[in-house]
Amino acid sequence: MGVCVPYVDSRQVMALQIRLRRFLRTFPLITWNVHDASLTGSSHTNNVCEFWNNSYRNLIGHAHPCVWTSIDAIRKDQAAVCTTVYQQRSSQPQRKRVRRERTRLQQQLQQLCKEYADGARDVQQFLR
């Protein structure tokens, strides 16, 4: 069996053009920039709901849960939040687990950002 390939005239190929249009940004650049957050050591997430969404996805265990699984997961999440609030009110805050590797990488990133801000590194050295 042969493969049917449509005939393309060379004049048609020459007539193809790609046009790129610039659109206004939906969000300002400062919203996405985490340079200041790296310098101060604060959170790098721009979306305050990102943590909850990730923990909920891990709690569910799969992408498309049924209604009853979702209700059960919301109840478990609510119980965990109540426990956290109770611990904070009784002056027993939960210790946040942080991996050593993440701490080391965060310190390295903070040092790089400080060196760039002080002028010790240029953009190429910073990105390398």
Contact map, one row per residue, 1 for C-alpha under 8 A:
11100000000000000000000000000000000000000000000000000000000000000000000000000000000000000000000000000000000000000000000000000000
11110000000000000000000000000000000000000000000000000000000000000000000000000000000000000000000000000000000000000000000000000000
11111000000000000000000000000000000000000000000000000000000000000000000000000000000000000000000000000000000000000000000000000000
01111100000000000000000000000000000000000000000000000000000000000000000000000000000000000000000000000000000000000000000000000000
00111110000000000000000000000000000000000000000000000000000000000000000000000000000000000000000000000000000000000000000000000000
00011111000000000000000000000000000000000000000000000000000000000000000000000000000000000000000000000000000000000000000000000000
00001111100000000000000000000000000000000000000000000000000000000000000000000000000000000000000000000000000000000000000000000000
00000111110110000000000000000000000000000000000000000000000000000000000000000000000000000000000000000000000000000000000000000000
00000011111110000000000000000000000000000000000000000000000000000000000000000000000000000000000000000000000000000000000000000000
00000001111111000000000000000000000000000000000000000000000000000000000000000000000000000000000000000000000000000000000000000000
00000000111111100000000000000000000000000000000000000000000000000000000000000000000000000000000000000000000000000000000000000000
00000001111111110000000000000000000000000000000000000000000000000000000000000000000000000000000000000000000000000000000000000000
00000001111111110000000000000000000000000000000000000000000000000000000000000000000000000000000000000000000000000000000000000000
00000000011111110000000000000000000000000000000000000000000000000000000000000000000000000000000000000000000000000000000000000000
00000000001111111000000000000000000000000000000000000000000000000000000000000000000000000000000000000000000000000000000000000000
00000000000111111100000000000000000000000000000000000000000000000000000000000000000000000000000000000000000000000000000000000000
00000000000000111110000000000000000000000000000000000000000000000000000000000000000000000000000000000000000000000000000000000000
00000000000000011111000000000000000000000000000000000000000000000000000000000000000000000000000000000000000000000000000000000000
00000000000000001111100000000000000000000000000000000000000000000000000000000000000000000000000000000000000000000000000000000000
00000000000000000111110000000000000000000000000000000000000000000000000000000000000000000000000000000000000000000000000000000000
00000000000000000011111000000000000000000000000000000000000000000000000000000000000000000000000000000000000000000000000000000000
00000000000000000001111100000000000000000000000000000000000000000000000000000000000000000000000000000000000000000000000000000000
00000000000000000000111110000000000000000000000000000000000000000000000000000000000000000000000000000000000000000000000000000000
00000000000000000000011111000000000000000000000000000000000000000000000000000000000000000000000000000000000000000000000000000000
00000000000000000000001111110000000000000000000000000000000000000000000000000000000000000000000000000000000000000000000000000000
00000000000000000000000111110000000000000000000000000000000000000000000000000000000000000000000000000000000000000000000000000000
00000000000000000000000011111010000000000000000000000000000000000000000000000000000000000000000000000000000000000000000000000000
00000000000000000000000011111111000000000000000000000000000000000000000000000000000000000000000000000000000000000000000000000000
00000000000000000000000000111111100000000000000000000000000000000000000000000000000000000000000000000000000000000000000000000000
00000000000000000000000000011111100000000000000000000000000000000000000000000000000000000000000000000000000000000000000000000000
00000000000000000000000000111111100000000000010000000000000000000000000000000000000000000000000000000000000000000000000000000000
00000000000000000000000000011111110000000000010000000000000000000000000000000000000000000000000000000000000000000000000000000000
00000000000000000000000000001111111100000000000000000000000000000000000000000000000000000000000000000000000000000000000000000000
00000000000000000000000000000001111111000001000000000000000000000000000000000000000000000000000000000000000000000000000000000000
00000000000000000000000000000000111111100000000000000000000000000000000000000000000000000000000000000000000000001000000000000000
00000000000000000000000000000000111111110000000000000000000000000000000000000000000000000000000000000000000000000000000000000000
00000000000000000000000000000000011111111111000000000000000000000000000000000000000000000000000000000000000000000000000000000000
00000000000000000000000000000000011111111111000000000000000000000000000000000000000000000000000000000000010011001000000000000000
00000000000000000000000000000000001111111100000000000000000000000000000000000000000000000000000000000000000001101100000000000000
00000000000000000000000000000000000111111100000000000000000000000000000000000000000000000000000000000000000001000000000000000000
00000000000000000000000000000000000011111110000000000000000000000000000000000000000000000000000000000000010001000000000000000000
00000000000000000000000000000000000011111111000000000000000000000000000000000000000000000000000000000000000000000000000000000000
00000000000000000000000000000000000011001111100000000000000000000000000000000000000000000000000000000000000000000000000000000000
00000000000000000000000000000000010011000111110000000000000000000000000000000000000000000000000000000000000000000000000000000000
00000000000000000000000000000000000000000011111101000000000000000000000000000000000000000000000000000000000000000000000000000000
00000000000000000000000000000011000000000001111100000000000000000000000000000000000000000000000000000000000000000000000000000000
00000000000000000000000000000000000000000000111111000000000000000000000000000000000000000000000000000000000000000000000000000000
00000000000000000000000000000000000000000000111111100000000000000000000000000000000000000000000000000000000000000000000000000000
00000000000000000000000000000000000000000000001111111000000000000000000000000000000000000000000000000000000000000000000000000000
00000000000000000000000000000000000000000000101111111100000000000000000000000000000000000000000000000000000000000000000000000000
00000000000000000000000000000000000000000000000111111110000000000000000000000000000000000000000000000000000000000000000000000000
00000000000000000000000000000000000000000000000011111111000000000000000000000000000000000000000000000000000000000000000000000000
00000000000000000000000000000000000000000000000011111111100000000000000000000000000000000000000000000000000000000000000000000000
00000000000000000000000000000000000000000000000001111111110000000000000000000000000000000000000000000000000000000000000000000000
00000000000000000000000000000000000000000000000000111111111000000000000000000000000000000000000000000000000000000000000000000000
00000000000000000000000000000000000000000000000000011111111100000000000010001000000000000000000000000000000000000000000000000000
00000000000000000000000000000000000000000000000000001111111111100000000000000000000000000000000000000000000000000000000000000000
00000000000000000000000000000000000000000000000000000111111111000000000000000000000000000000000000000000000000000000000000000000
00000000000000000000000000000000000000000000000000000011111110000000000010000000000000000000000000000000000000000000000000000000
00000000000000000000000000000000000000000000000000000001111111101000110010000000000000000000000000000000000000000000000000000000
00000000000000000000000000000000000000000000000000000000111111100000000000000000000000000000000000000000000000000000000000000000
00000000000000000000000000000000000000000000000000000000110111111000000000000000000000000000000000000000000000000000000000000000
00000000000000000000000000000000000000000000000000000000100111111000000000000000000000000000000000000000000000000000000000000000
00000000000000000000000000000000000000000000000000000000000001111100000000000000000000000000000000000000000000000000000000000000
00000000000000000000000000000000000000000000000000000000000101111110110000000000000000000000000000000000000000000000000000000000
00000000000000000000000000000000000000000000000000000000000000011111110000000000000000000000000000000000000000000000000000000000
00000000000000000000000000000000000000000000000000000000000000001111111000000000000000000000000000000000000000000000000000000000
00000000000000000000000000000000000000000000000000000000000000000111111100000000000000000000000000000000000000000000000000000000
00000000000000000000000000000000000000000000000000000000000100001111111110000000000000000000000000000000000000000000000000000000
00000000000000000000000000000000000000000000000000000000000100001111111111000000000000000000000000000000000000000000000000000000
00000000000000000000000000000000000000000000000000000000000000000011111111100000000000000000000000000000000000000000000000000000
00000000000000000000000000000000000000000000000000000000000000000001111111110000000000000000000000000000000000000000000000000000
00000000000000000000000000000000000000000000000000000001001100000000111111111000000000000000000000000000000000000000000000000000
00000000000000000000000000000000000000000000000000000000000000000000011111111100000000000000000000000000000000000000000000000000
00000000000000000000000000000000000000000000000000000000000000000000001111111110000000000000000000000000000000000000000000000000
00000000000000000000000000000000000000000000000000000000000000000000000111111111000000000000000000000000000000000000000000000000
00000000000000000000000000000000000000000000000000000001000000000000000011111111100000000000000000000000000000000000000000000000
00000000000000000000000000000000000000000000000000000000000000000000000001111111110000000000000000000000000000000000000000000000
00000000000000000000000000000000000000000000000000000000000000000000000000111111111000000000000000000000000000000000000000000000
00000000000000000000000000000000000000000000000000000000000000000000000000011111111100000000000000000000000000000000000000000000
00000000000000000000000000000000000000000000000000000000000000000000000000001111111110000000000000000000000000000000000000000000
00000000000000000000000000000000000000000000000000000000000000000000000000000111111111000000000000000000000000000000000000000000
00000000000000000000000000000000000000000000000000000000000000000000000000000011111111100000000000000000000000000000000000000000
00000000000000000000000000000000000000000000000000000000000000000000000000000001111111110000110000000000000000000000000000000000
00000000000000000000000000000000000000000000000000000000000000000000000000000000111111111000000000000000000000000000000000000000
00000000000000000000000000000000000000000000000000000000000000000000000000000000011111111100000000000000000000000000000000000000
00000000000000000000000000000000000000000000000000000000000000000000000000000000001111111111110000000000000000000000000000000000
00000000000000000000000000000000000000000000000000000000000000000000000000000000000111111111110000000000000000000000000000000000
00000000000000000000000000000000000000000000000000000000000000000000000000000000000011111111000000000000000000000000000000000000
00000000000000000000000000000000000000000000000000000000000000000000000000000000000001111111000000000000000000000000000000000000
00000000000000000000000000000000000000000000000000000000000000000000000000000000000000111111100000000000000000000000000000000000
00000000000000000000000000000000000000000000000000000000000000000000000000000000000000111111110000000000000000000000000000000000
00000000000000000000000000000000000000000000000000000000000000000000000000000000000100110011111000000000000000000000000000000000
00000000000000000000000000000000000000000000000000000000000000000000000000000000000100110001111100000000000000000000000000000000
00000000000000000000000000000000000000000000000000000000000000000000000000000000000000000000111110000000000000000000000000000000
00000000000000000000000000000000000000000000000000000000000000000000000000000000000000000000011111000000000000000000000000000000
00000000000000000000000000000000000000000000000000000000000000000000000000000000000000000000001111100000000000000000000000000000
00000000000000000000000000000000000000000000000000000000000000000000000000000000000000000000000111110110000000000000000000000000
00000000000000000000000000000000000000000000000000000000000000000000000000000000000000000000000011111110000000000000000000000000
00000000000000000000000000000000000000000000000000000000000000000000000000000000000000000000000001111111000000000000000000000000
00000000000000000000000000000000000000000000000000000000000000000000000000000000000000000000000000111111100000000000000000000000
00000000000000000000000000000000000000000000000000000000000000000000000000000000000000000000000001111111110000000000000000000000
00000000000000000000000000000000000000000000000000000000000000000000000000000000000000000000000001111111111000000000000000000000
00000000000000000000000000000000000000000000000000000000000000000000000000000000000000000000000000011111111100000000000000000000
00000000000000000000000000000000000000000000000000000000000000000000000000000000000000000000000000001111111110000000000000000000
00000000000000000000000000000000000001001000000000000000000000000000000000000000000000000000000000000111111111000000000000000000
00000000000000000000000000000000000000000000000000000000000000000000000000000000000000000000000000000011111111100000000000000000
00000000000000000000000000000000000000000000000000000000000000000000000000000000000000000000000000000001111111110000000000000000
00000000000000000000000000000000000001000000000000000000000000000000000000000000000000000000000000000000111111111000000000000000
00000000000000000000000000000000000001111000000000000000000000000000000000000000000000000000000000000000011111111100000000000000
00000000000000000000000000000000000000100000000000000000000000000000000000000000000000000000000000000000001111111110000000000000
00000000000000000000000000000000000000000000000000000000000000000000000000000000000000000000000000000000000111111111000000000100
00000000000000000000000000000000001001100000000000000000000000000000000000000000000000000000000000000000000011111111100000000100
00000000000000000000000000000000000000100000000000000000000000000000000000000000000000000000000000000000000001111111110000000000
00000000000000000000000000000000000000000000000000000000000000000000000000000000000000000000000000000000000000111111111110000000
00000000000000000000000000000000000000000000000000000000000000000000000000000000000000000000000000000000000000011111111111100100
00000000000000000000000000000000000000000000000000000000000000000000000000000000000000000000000000000000000000001111111100000000
00000000000000000000000000000000000000000000000000000000000000000000000000000000000000000000000000000000000000000111111110000000
00000000000000000000000000000000000000000000000000000000000000000000000000000000000000000000000000000000000000000011111111000000
00000000000000000000000000000000000000000000000000000000000000000000000000000000000000000000000000000000000000000011111111000000
00000000000000000000000000000000000000000000000000000000000000000000000000000000000000000000000000000000000000000011011111111100
00000000000000000000000000000000000000000000000000000000000000000000000000000000000000000000000000000000000000000001001111111100
00000000000000000000000000000000000000000000000000000000000000000000000000000000000000000000000000000000000000000001000011111110
00000000000000000000000000000000000000000000000000000000000000000000000000000000000000000000000000000000000000000000000011111111
00000000000000000000000000000000000000000000000000000000000000000000000000000000000000000000000000000000000000000000000011111111
00000000000000000000000000000000000000000000000000000000000000000000000000000000000000000000000000000000000000011001000011111111
00000000000000000000000000000000000000000000000000000000000000000000000000000000000000000000000000000000000000000000000000111111
00000000000000000000000000000000000000000000000000000000000000000000000000000000000000000000000000000000000000000000000000011111
